[in-house]
Amino acid sequence: MTLPEAFCRKHGLKVVIVGRPNVGKSTLFNRLCGRRLAIVHDMPGVTRDSKEAFGQLGDIPLRLVDTAGLEEKSDDPLMGGMKSQVTEALEGADVILFVIDGRAGVVPADEFFAKLLRKVSPPVLLLANKCEGRGGDQALAEAWGFGFGEPIALSAEHGLGLETLYAALAALYKGPLYREEEVAEDEETPPLHLAIVGRPNVGKSTLFNQLIGHERVLTGPIAGLTRDAIGVEWLYEGHPIRLIDTAGMRRRANVSEKLEKLAVNESLSAIQYAQVVVLVVDATQPLEKQDLHIASQVIEEGRCLILGLNKWDLVSNRDELLTHLKALLTTVLPQVRGIPLVPLSALTGRNKDKLMEAVLEMYALWNQRVPTAKLNQWLEELVSHHPPPLVAGRRLKVKYMTQIKTRPPTFVLFSSKASELPDSYGRYVVNGLREAFGFKGVPLRLSVRSTKNPYAES
């Protein structure tokens, strides 16, 4: 049984996974989440930002945090920022899973983490990962010396030893276990999923940090710092939001390394599961071919799209640029008219409130439902003004229309000989819907179906 995310969010045991690079922390994180959320690769140091998600072990709800692998001495300029994130995660933990490599045994880099964890108050469970077969016996014997009690042998990749981990977590978990027949009446409002996407080094992570008000993800002049899609639960003026920072997406032809391919796939997955997407573009070189390609992907997924024009303070011809961008969007993305353009500065926070106003407005439109009676009254006026074309000397008849779903708003138009209704007339109907009911900037879907002829069989 999969536990509901809302239950895990409210009652989950906060579990922080720590350890040196390449011991299998992200593999364990994915195992406990029940799906692949963190990028796993043989290269050490893949995880840079702490990643949070909900999961479970048996009937125990978990709030999981995967952290970067740290080294006591490193030339990596990002190591300071990664250490700060790990320290912050440890402070809010209910339990810490200290992972070592059971095949390699205890190494000096593990001692660095042991010293760090002896100073924190949450309980620490020591896990010897990669213990398939009897390969980890020596590591288990050596790990007793850390003073964290009996080490737990497991294999995150193969799911071995999880029953022992369950018993250890069950002894620490004091919250309620989920019972399907006892669904909580005060179920929380699910958060709005807001993804920040764009090309590398356009300021996505800087905007992410600016919105939530602190340095949650690593930033810098180096392109490609963000690898995983990093989600944070956030409250904006009473609205619960899950804000997701993503890796920069270059043209597919330029992506050759496996690690970057995995990062781009994470970004595409974030778009699929988002509800509103902010495409961050560099206002000093706006709407390059790759920007438009990303925008098309967002629209094809039926998600709300907002363009954040970052580095606006560096633009001199602002009015001229806005006019040019609006005209360009109308030409290259005609299927969605009225996409919001928000000039901003991720570095200073300029217009971040205007950006969030646009997000909430677009989300409301994305969820809007038009009453059938009102819809057909409008359709009758539309058809009388511009009737469907003639086919074989007879005019096609448009019977009625209904909205079958929201998110995105989806409509069905019933007509005689639906297959012969031109696509141009369908676009005319969609544009009319957009203007009449305020769906500017929201992707709309329309399907045309034939009405059955009651005399056809006789």
C-alpha positions in Angstrom: 0.0 0.0 0.0 1.4 3.4 -1.0 0.9 6.1 1.7 -0.7 9.4 0.6 1.8 12.2 0.2 -0.3 14.5 2.5 -0.1 11.9 5.3 3.7 11.6 4.9 4.0 15.4 4.8 2.1 15.8 8.1 3.2 12.7 10.1 6.4 11.5 8.4 9.6 10.8 10.3 12.2 13.2 9.0 15.1 11.0 7.8 18.4 12.6 6.7 20.8 10.4 4.7 24.5 11.4 5.0 27.9 9.9 4.1 30.9 10.4 2.0 30.6 10.4 -1.8 29.6 7.3 -3.8 28.5 5.1 -0.9 24.9 4.7 -2.2 23.0 7.5 -0.5 20.9 8.4 -3.5 20.2 4.7 -4.3 18.9 4.3 -0.7 16.9 7.6 -1.1 15.3 6.3 -4.3 14.6 2.9 -2.7 12.7 4.5 0.3 10.9 6.9 -2.0 9.7 4.0 -4.1 10.7 5.6 -7.4 13.8 7.1 -9.0 13.9 10.8 -7.8 17.6 11.3 -7.3 20.2 10.9 -10.1 22.4 7.8 -9.5 25.7 7.6 -11.3 29.1 5.8 -10.8 30.9 9.1 -10.7 31.4 10.4 -7.1 29.9 13.8 -6.1 26.8 13.7 -8.4 24.5 15.0 -5.6 25.2 18.6 -4.8 22.0 20.1 -3.4 20.0 18.4 -0.6 17.0 16.8 -2.2 13.7 16.2 -0.2 10.9 13.8 -1.0 8.2 11.7 0.7 8.4 8.0 1.0 7.7 5.0 3.3 9.2 1.9 4.8 6.4 -0.5 5.4 3.7 1.4 7.2 6.1 4.1 8.5 5.7 7.5 6.6 9.0 9.2 5.9 10.1 12.7 4.9 13.4 11.9 3.3 16.5 14.2 2.7 19.3 13.1 0.4 22.5 15.1 1.0 25.8 15.7 -0.8 28.8 13.6 -0.1 31.3 15.6 1.9 35.1 15.3 2.2 37.2 16.9 5.0 39.8 18.2 2.5 38.7 19.2 -1.0 39.6 21.7 -3.7 35.9 21.8 -4.9 34.8 25.5 -4.6 31.2 24.2 -4.0 32.2 22.2 -0.9 31.5 25.1 1.5 28.0 25.5 0.3 27.4 21.7 0.4 28.6 21.5 4.0 26.2 24.3 5.0 23.3 22.4 3.4 24.2 19.2 5.2 24.5 21.0 8.5 21.1 22.6 8.0 19.5 19.3 7.2 20.9 17.6 10.3 19.5 20.3 12.6 15.9 19.4 11.6 16.3 15.6 11.5 14.3 13.1 13.5 16.8 10.4 12.7 20.1 10.3 10.7 21.1 7.4 8.4 24.9 7.4 8.3 25.9 5.3 5.2 29.3 3.7 4.6 30.5 1.5 1.8 30.4 -2.1 3.1 32.7 -3.4 0.3 35.4 -0.7 0.9 35.2 -0.9 4.7 35.8 2.0 7.0 38.0 4.7 5.5 39.3 8.1 6.8 36.6 10.0 5.0 34.0 8.1 7.1 35.8 9.3 10.3 35.1 12.9 9.2 31.3 12.2 9.2 31.5 10.3 12.5 33.1 13.3 14.2 30.4 15.6 12.8 27.5 13.3 13.8 28.8 12.9 17.4 28.0 16.6 17.9 24.3 16.4 16.9 21.3 15.5 19.0 19.2 13.3 16.6 19.7 9.6 16.9 22.1 8.1 14.3 21.6 4.7 12.6 24.8 3.4 11.0 24.2 1.6 7.7 26.8 -0.5 5.8 25.6 -0.4 2.2 26.6 -2.8 -0.7 26.6 -5.8 1.6 25.5 -8.3 -0.9 26.7 -11.8 0.1 29.4 -11.7 2.8 31.3 -8.8 1.3 30.6 -6.4 4.1 31.6 -8.6 7.1 34.9 -6.7 7.7 33.2 -3.3 7.4 30.5 -4.3 9.9 33.2 -5.3 12.4 35.2 -2.1 11.9 32.0 0.1 12.1 31.4 -0.8 15.7 34.3 1.6 16.5 32.2 4.6 15.6 30.2 4.2 18.7 26.7 4.4 17.0 25.6 0.9 18.1 25.2 -2.1 15.9 25.7 -1.4 12.2 22.9 -2.4 9.9 24.0 -4.4 6.8 22.0 -3.7 3.7 22.0 -3.4 -0.1 20.0 -0.4 -1.3 20.4 -1.5 -4.9 18.9 -4.9 -4.3 16.5 -4.1 -1.4 18.3 -6.4 1.1 18.3 -5.6 4.9 15.4 -3.2 4.8 13.5 -5.3 7.4 16.3 -4.6 9.9 16.2 -0.9 9.0 12.4 -1.0 9.5 12.7 -2.4 13.0 15.2 0.3 13.9 13.0 3.1 12.5 9.9 1.7 14.1 11.5 2.0 17.5 12.0 5.7 16.9 8.7 6.6 15.2 6.1 8.0 17.6 3.5 9.2 15.1 0.3 7.5 13.8 0.4 4.7 11.3 -1.8 5.1 8.2 -5.1 3.3 8.3 -7.1 3.6 5.0 -10.4 3.4 6.8 -9.4 6.3 9.1 -8.8 9.1 6.5 -8.2 12.4 8.2 -11.0 14.9 7.8 -8.7 17.8 7.9 -6.8 16.8 4.7 -4.4 19.5 3.7 -4.7 21.4 0.5 -2.3 19.9 -2.0 0.5 22.4 -3.0 0.7 24.1 -6.3 3.6 22.5 -8.2 5.7 25.4 -9.7 8.8 24.5 -11.8 11.6 26.9 -12.8 13.2 25.8 -16.1 15.5 27.3 -18.7 18.8 27.1 -20.4 22.0 26.8 -18.3 23.2 29.8 -16.3 20.2 32.1 -16.9 19.6 32.5 -13.1 17.1 29.7 -12.3 18.7 28.8 -9.0 19.2 32.4 -8.0 15.5 33.1 -8.6 14.6 29.9 -6.6 16.6 31.2 -3.6 15.2 34.7 -4.0 11.6 33.4 -3.9 12.0 31.2 -0.8 14.1 33.8 1.0 17.3 31.9 1.7 20.2 30.1 0.0 18.6 26.7 -0.5 20.4 25.6 -3.7 24.0 26.3 -4.8 24.5 29.2 -7.2 27.5 30.5 -9.1 28.9 31.6 -12.5 29.6 27.9 -13.4 27.0 26.6 -15.8 25.4 23.2 -14.8 25.6 23.5 -11.0 22.1 22.1 -10.6 21.8 18.5 -11.5 18.8 17.0 -9.6 15.4 18.6 -9.7 15.2 20.2 -6.2 11.8 20.6 -4.7 10.9 22.7 -1.6 7.6 23.0 0.3 6.9 26.7 0.6 4.1 29.0 1.7 3.4 32.2 -0.3 0.8 34.4 1.2 -1.2 31.5 2.5 -0.8 29.4 -0.7 1.0 26.1 -0.3 3.5 25.7 -3.1 6.1 23.1 -4.1 8.8 25.0 -5.8 11.1 23.0 -8.1 14.5 24.1 -9.3 15.8 22.2 -12.4 19.0 21.6 -14.3 19.6 23.8 -17.3 18.5 22.3 -20.6 20.8 22.7 -23.6 20.0 21.6 -27.2 19.8 17.8 -27.4 22.5 17.7 -30.0 24.9 19.4 -27.6 24.3 16.9 -24.8 26.7 14.0 -24.9 27.6 13.0 -21.3 25.3 10.5 -19.6 25.2 12.6 -16.4 23.9 15.7 -18.3 21.3 13.5 -20.1 20.1 12.3 -16.7 19.9 15.8 -15.5 17.9 17.0 -18.5 15.5 14.1 -18.1 14.9 15.2 -14.6 14.0 18.7 -15.9 11.6 17.2 -18.4 10.0 15.1 -15.7 9.6 18.2 -13.6 7.7 19.9 -16.4 5.4 16.9 -16.8 4.4 16.9 -13.1 4.3 20.7 -12.7 1.1 22.8 -12.9 2.7 26.1 -13.6 6.2 26.5 -15.3 8.3 29.7 -15.2 10.7 29.7 -18.1 13.6 31.9 -17.1 15.3 33.6 -20.1 18.3 36.0 -20.2 16.8 39.4 -21.1 20.1 40.4 -22.6 19.8 37.6 -25.2 16.2 36.6 -25.0 14.2 33.8 -26.7 16.9 31.9 -28.4 15.9 28.8 -30.3 16.4 26.6 -27.2 14.1 28.9 -25.2 11.3 28.5 -27.7 11.9 24.7 -27.8 11.5 24.5 -24.0 8.4 26.7 -24.2 6.8 24.4 -26.8 7.5 21.4 -24.6 5.7 23.1 -21.7 2.7 23.9 -23.9 2.5 20.4 -25.3 2.3 19.1 -21.8 -0.7 21.4 -21.2 1.0 23.3 -18.4 0.7 27.1 -17.7 3.7 29.0 -19.0 5.1 32.2 -17.7 8.3 33.9 -19.1 10.6 35.4 -16.5 12.8 38.0 -18.2 15.8 37.9 -15.9 18.6 40.5 -15.8 16.1 43.1 -16.7 18.2 45.8 -15.0 20.9 45.3 -17.7 18.4 46.0 -20.6 18.4 49.6 -22.0 15.7 49.4 -24.7 13.0 47.9 -22.5 9.8 49.0 -24.2 11.1 48.1 -27.6 12.2 44.6 -26.4 8.8 43.9 -24.8 7.0 44.8 -28.0 9.4 42.6 -30.0 9.0 39.6 -27.7 5.2 39.8 -27.7 5.1 39.9 -31.5 7.6 37.0 -31.6 5.6 34.8 -29.3 2.4 35.5 -31.3 4.3 34.2 -34.4 6.2 31.2 -33.1 3.7 30.0 -30.4 0.3 30.9 -31.9 -1.4 28.0 -30.2 -1.2 29.9 -26.8 -1.9 33.6 -27.0 -1.2 36.0 -24.2 1.7 34.2 -22.4 2.6 36.5 -19.5 6.0 38.3 -19.7 7.4 39.3 -16.3 10.6 41.4 -16.3 12.6 40.7 -13.2 16.0 40.5 -11.5 16.7 37.2 -9.7 19.7 38.8 -8.0 17.9 41.7 -6.4 14.4 40.3 -6.1 12.9 42.9 -8.3 9.3 42.0 -9.4 9.3 38.6 -7.7 5.9 39.5 -6.2 4.6 40.3 -9.7 5.9 36.9 -10.9 4.0 35.1 -8.1 0.8 37.1 -8.9 1.1 35.9 -12.5 1.6 32.3 -11.2 -1.5 32.4 -9.0 -3.6 34.0 -11.7 -2.6 31.5 -14.4 -3.2 28.6 -12.0 -6.7 29.9 -11.3 -7.4 30.1 -15.1 -6.0 26.6 -15.6 -8.5 25.3 -13.1 -11.4 27.3 -14.5 -14.6 25.5 -15.6 -17.2 27.2 -17.9 -20.9 26.2 -17.3 -22.3 24.2 -20.3 -25.3 26.5 -20.7 -23.1 29.6 -20.8 -20.7 27.8 -23.2 -23.4 26.9 -25.7 -25.0 30.3 -25.6 -21.6 31.7 -26.6 -21.1 29.0 -29.2 -24.5 29.9 -30.9 -23.4 33.5 -31.3 -20.0 32.4 -32.6 -21.4 30.1 -35.2 -24.0 32.7 -36.3 -21.2 35.2 -36.8 -18.9 32.8 -38.7 -20.6 29.5 -39.6 -18.6 26.3 -40.6 -17.7 26.0 -44.2 -19.5 24.0 -46.9 -18.5 20.4 -47.6 -19.8 18.8 -50.8 -22.3 21.6 -51.2 -23.7 21.1 -47.7 -22.9 23.2 -44.6 -21.5 21.4 -41.6 -23.5 21.8 -38.5 -22.1 22.5 -35.1 -24.4 21.1 -32.5 -23.1 21.9 -29.0 -20.0 22.0 -26.8 -19.1 20.9 -23.3 -16.0 21.2 -21.1 -15.0 17.7 -20.0 -12.0 18.6 -17.7 -9.8 21.3 -16.4 -6.0 21.3 -15.9 -5.7 22.2 -18.8 -9.2 23.3 -19.8 -10.4 20.7 -22.3 -13.5 21.0 -24.5 -15.4 18.7 -26.9 -17.3 20.1 -29.9 -20.0 18.0 -31.4 -20.6 18.4 -35.1 -22.0 16.6 -38.1 -19.1 15.0 -40.1 -16.5 15.9 -37.5 -13.6 14.5 -39.5 -14.4 17.1 -42.3 -14.4 20.1 -40.0 -11.2 22.1 -41.0 -8.4 22.5 -38.4 -8.6 26.3 -39.1 -12.2 26.3 -37.8 -11.1 24.5 -34.7 -8.4 27.1 -34.1 -11.1 29.8 -34.6 -13.2 28.2 -31.9 -10.2 28.0 -29.5 -9.3 31.6 -30.0 -12.9 32.6 -29.4 -12.9 30.6 -26.2 -9.7 32.3 -25.1 -11.1 35.8 -25.7 -14.6 35.2 -24.4 -13.7 33.5 -21.1 -10.3 35.0 -20.3 -8.1 32.0 -21.0 -5.2 34.2 -22.1 -1.9 32.4 -21.9 -3.5 29.1 -20.9 -3.2 26.0 -23.1 -6.6 24.8 -24.3 -7.5 21.5 -25.8 -10.4 20.9 -28.2 -11.5 17.7 -29.8 -14.3 17.4 -32.4 -16.7 14.5 -32.3 -19.6 13.5 -34.6 -23.1 13.3 -33.3 -24.8 10.0 -34.0 -27.5 9.9 -36.7 -30.6 8.2 -35.1 -31.8 7.1 -38.5 -28.5 5.6 -39.7 -29.3 2.0 -38.8 -32.8 2.0 -40.3 
